[in-house]
Amino acid sequence: MKKQQLTILKIGGKLLEEDAKLEQVLQAFVSLEGFKILVHGGGKAASALCLHLNIVPKVVKGRRITDAATLKVVTMAYAGWANKTIVAKLQALGCQSLGLTGADLNAIQAHKRELETVDYGFVGDIDCINTEVIRQLLELGIAPVFCAITHDKKGQLLNTNADTIAARLASALAPFFETRLKLCFEKQGVLKNPDDEQSVLERIRHSEFKLHQTNGVISDGMIPKLDNAFYALEQGVSEVFICGIEGIANSKKGTQPCL
């Protein structure tokens, strides 16, 4: 029996900051056939709110350091304004959606990252996905909208990279659906030359990624994005794309990571 199609779209960066671009993203999301899940970050909005509250944002290798004060801010930014704004706009487009953190319905359980060379604070590494409850929502015709907050089932919220959430959702649901993962941001894909918007790599293999990472072509936030892309492929996700708005509905636009 052929599996039903599921698309998991992660959006972030400037796409969340500009109303016109967000409208384009959500219209493209609504137009996708089959089941769909949207995952979003909101890092820039959280950073701006931190500065407004005199909390200095700290980022190491594209990942945010989350102390107790920052956790409160990112929860407000991600689970509050960003999440509910997206849900309201999807409802306006006729898409029945539900805004969630990982704590809601125990959908995404994580643990606080162990202290290594960098203390990331209240950052969560995912342990398990509640596929049963998510599948029930999908079968009801609901498009779940996840923000970048998880929990440890002991009462502690945790900040978790949105690309990681999207990749883990896609991987956990791959046994049940023909699953496609799209990591969408303000660029058109992975750029061979960071200063040239037209230098999009149509495909990138894992060996090429490591080479570009070593020579500095790929750095900062693109590193965890590609790490998660390759993880998803290794776990049985059918297709992964890193793209801009045009690539949401058109798989020929953007970069396709390949094993």
Sequence and secondary structure as in RCSB ss.txt:
>XXXX:A:sequence
MKKQQLTILKIGGKLLEEDAKLEQVLQAFVSLEGFKILVHGGGKAASALCLHLNIVPKVVKGRRITDAATLKVVT
MAYAGWANKTIVAKLQALGCQSLGLTGADLNAIQAHKRELETVDYGFVGDIDCINTEVIRQLLELGIAPVFCAIT
HDKKGQLLNTNADTIAARLASALAPFFETRLKLCFEKQGVLKNPDDEQSVLERIRHSEFKLHQTNGVISDGMIPK
LDNAFYALEQGVSEVFICGIEGIANSKKGTQPCL
>XXXX:A:secstr
    EEEEEEE GGGGT HHHHHHHHHHHHH  SEEEEEE  HHHHHHHHHHTT    EETTEE B HHHHHHHH
IIIIIIIHHHHHHHHHHTT  EEEE SSGGG EEEEE   SSS  BSBEEEEEE HHHHHHHHHTT EEEE SEE
E SSS EEE  HHHHHHHHHHHHTTTSEEEEEEE SSSS BSSTT TT B SEEEHHHHHHHHHTTSS TTHHHH
HHHHHHHHHTT SEEEEE THHHH TTSSBEEE 
